[in-house]
Amino acid sequence: MSWKHAVITGSILCGLTVPAFGQADVVEVTVTGEGISDDSAKNDALRKALEQGGGAEISSHSNVENFQLVRDTIYARADGIVKDFKILEKGDGAGGTKFCKIKALVSKTAIASTWGEVQNVLDQIGRPKIAIYILERIDGVIQDSSILESQIENKLLAAGFDLKSRAQIDAIAQKELADASAENNVAKMQAIAKNFGAQIFITGTAQANNAGIKELAGEPAMMYNGDGNIKMFYTDSAQLLASESLPNWRGGARGYANSSPQAGKKALEGAGQELVDRCYVNVMKQWATHISAGGEITLEVEGMNMADAIKLKKKIQDIDPDKIKNVNQTLSKGTAVFRIKAKMTGEELSERLVGDEFKSLLEIVDLSGNRIQAKKPGA
């Protein structure tokens, strides 16, 4: 492939430049990524560049705790680690996908530095807790278990996330989740997920409907049509983090019967894999952002005036400049709301807020995930 028409990205003006830490540290690789869009194909190429160029460096950590979670977090941050790269070619791939071929310089030092950073933050804030509930129907009948839900669970568990699965949710909560999912009641699902201490909740619907029998490779197969949609939210704020859909898929499984839940599940399993993979990428992307910039903790304090709020904001900022990245504050009808970007959990921050220097400003009355509710003493 000629470089004549290559698209040059970032600050690279004339070929790739060797970073200041020296040639011995740098590996040059050429890889091709695939995805559903130009951007996802480029990100896949950057991840593959890290895998190929930094494989030995990453494998050297294989015996450490939470290896897969740290490794996949580094892959999710590939666009920030691989700074020097050039797009050689990009375009349409098979089956409506996109491809992106790049030449990149991968620094072992950058990988080692990022590994240490991710590991340190993981030690500080712990593994994120995730609640999952997918409402699944086959031939219009709600299923007791969900294929897509199980696939997402298995992928996240293997990566080292802390899950609150359907098996851990009691029958009453499951019924409420099913009703809320059917009604697309995000607030109700948020409240249930919060009760289980989850920081992120993943929900959605999937369905498979019989579409008759078709001969495939000389064998009869029951065909199913379907669609699926998965959304991911922060539990504390109900902020939508990602929405992925799989519209109008078609799949089949061997059989003669006019209707078979087993065939429907098998078809869902194959068709939904792409949706599961995209969901996992989004979880990793949000987690990588969380540990890079810090997660958001919400502190609500009733009975405050503006002077109190300004004073408290300054005290929060002074708790630990290395962990408290930013504090935004609003005041409405006597309730001050602080949105705090921090590399710590809500529990850790609440422990700091019960110190003597805060006694005159607030009294904590409730802690749920990364949301702290408090009141001014005497209010």
Secondary structure as UniProt FT lines:
FT   TURN            4..5
FT   STRAND          7..8
FT   TURN            10..11
FT   TURN            20..21
FT   HELIX           23..25
FT   STRAND          26..35
FT   HELIX           38..53
FT   HELIX           55..59
FT   TURN            60..63
FT   TURN            65..66
FT   HELIX           67..76
FT   HELIX           78..81
FT   STRAND          84..92
FT   HELIX           94..96
FT   STRAND          98..107
FT   HELIX           108..125
FT   STRAND          129..138
FT   TURN            139..140
FT   STRAND          141..142
FT   HELIX           147..159
FT   STRAND          162..164
FT   HELIX           166..168
FT   HELIX           171..182
FT   TURN            183..184
FT   HELIX           186..195
FT   TURN            196..197
FT   STRAND          200..216
FT   TURN            217..218
FT   STRAND          219..234
FT   TURN            235..237
FT   STRAND          240..254
FT   HELIX           261..271
FT   HELIX           273..293
FT   STRAND          295..302
FT   HELIX           306..317
FT   TURN            321..323
FT   STRAND          324..332
FT   TURN            333..334
FT   STRAND          335..342
FT   HELIX           346..353
FT   HELIX           356..358
FT   TURN            359..361
FT   STRAND          363..368
FT   TURN            369..370
FT   STRAND          371..375
FT   TURN            377..378
//
